[in-house]
Amino acid sequence: MFFNDLNSAPMEFVTNHTVNVFVNQKGAEALPVVLVDGNIVIEGRYPTNEEILTLLELPSSALLPRNIGGCSCHNGGCCS
């Protein structure tokens, strides 16, 4: 899943047939849309975290923060 907006990546909206048809029928003000496997599953709003998990068939633990490579606090100590 990735996010594009009309201002920063306009060609994504032109080259994606499903999104192009949607924008031509409903207008850019009806964005955003969320596509899964090429089909619009949500329109007019961004998905909730729970919807992202469901749409991508991920466990809820996928949203938990992970400590990768230690902490990034200053002065050599970890944040608490």
N, C-alpha and C positions, 0 to 999 in steps of 0.2 A: 504494500500500500504506500502510495506517495501522494503528496499534495502539490498541486499547481494552482496558481491563480492567474486570472486573465491578463493582469498587467505584467507579470514576470515571465510567463511562458505562454504567450498567445497561440503559438503554433500547435501546442498540445490540444487546444480546443478546436483547431481547424482540422488536424490530421486524425483525431479520434472521431470516427463516424457517429457513434452513439451520442457523444457529447455535442458534436456539431449539430445534429438533428435536434437535440434537446434545446440548445441555445437558440436555434432558428425558430423553433416553435414557441418557446416560453420566454425567451429573452435572457440576457445576462443577469438581470435582477433576480432570476429564479435560482441562480447558483448559490451555494455549492452543490455539487452532486458527488455521490460516492458510488463507484463502480466496483463490482466483484465479478470476475470472470466475464467482463464486458457488458454486464447488465447493471442498470441503475437500480440501486437498492435503497438509497436515501437521497432525497432532494430538498433543497432549501435550507439545510442546516448541516452542521458538522456532527459526526457520530459521537455518542457518549463512549466512555471507556468500555462499558459493558457491551455495547454494540460492536465495538472493534474486536473484543475478545470473541464474541459469538460469530461475527462474520468471518474472522480468520481462523476460527476453531482453535483458539489458544486457551490455556488454563489461566485462571485468575492470577497465578503467580507470575505471569509474564509482565504484569504491571508493577511488581515489587521492585524497589531500587536495589541495585547490586553494587557491592563494593569491589570494583575491579581495579587491581593494582594499588590498593591502599588508599588512604585518604589524601586529600589535597590541601590540608590546612597548613598554615605558615608556622614557622618556628620549630619545625620538625616533629610536632605532636599532632595527634589526631583530634578531630573535633568530637565533642560528646554532646 
